[in-house]
C-alpha cells in the first residue's frame, strides 16, 4: 500500500526565502532541510528542559516562565 501524502507539508520554498533574505547568500539544495531539522531538535530540547523545570518547581504543566528559564540553557547547547 502506497503512503499517502500529508496535507500539512513543510513549505521548503518559504524557508529558503527567509534564510536567503536574512543571510544574503544562496543556500545549497538540501540546506533548508538541515535548518528545519535543527529547528525541530531545538524545540524538542526546549520542551524537555522546560518540563524538567516545571517538575522541579512542582507544576503540572509547562508555562511560559519555564520556557524562558530553559531558553538560555538550550541556546547555549545549540550555539556550541
TAGI-V967150 format. One record per pair of residues at least 6 apart in sequence whose ideal C-beta (glycine too) atoms are under 6 Angstrom apart, sorted by the first residue. I is the first residue (numbers start at 1). J is the second residue. Records with the same first field share a line. If there is no record, write none. Layout:
I: J + J
This chain:
12: 32
15: 32
16: 32
19: 27
42: 78
45: 74
46: 70 + 74
49: 70 + 73 + 74
50: 62 + 66 + 67 + 70
51: 62
53: 66 + 69 + 70
54: 62 + 66
